[in-house]
Amino acid sequence: MTEDRTKLQWARLATAIRAAREARGLTQEALAALAGVAEGSVQNLESGKPRNRMPQTLSKIEPHLGWGTGSGRLVLDGGDPTPVSDTPEAEASEVDADKLRRKLPLRIVDELESDDPLLDSTVIQLPGANGARMTVVVHGNPEATPQQIQDALLAWRRAEENLRRFPGDDDDDERRAANGS
């Protein structure tokens, strides 16, 4: 027999999502960006309207709310979300994170653990350096407007182009030759 999902506690889930999102200082837009979903999907979940189907978006936002896998369903059934640190996977990832923290300078760890929204990241191979690489993590302002986020992403794209362009690169030499330099 098929479950009638309209009888689940959708309003309770909406309240729990909103509270967890706000406790993390996230806007609906920021949560959507972190989870890789449309802002409208977050708005729909926070509306509390009953649904016939289980939204796929729910599992995508759970980790960004600090919830373990399946927490949304627990709330719908009248329970409480499982904090991510209470799951076995989280314990293993915390051990890995501790190892990483010991390997990195404190200012880098501090930046990586920042609550500022992640805008992008990349790894750039350094030419002529026997496989050496540079890792770049781009964070934005948590109070930024959508336009400011867009401007920051455009600024990052310009900076990334410059970071990827090294003196002596073949394409750099070709560019100079084309410009008559």
Disulfide bonds with the S-S distance in Angstrom:
none
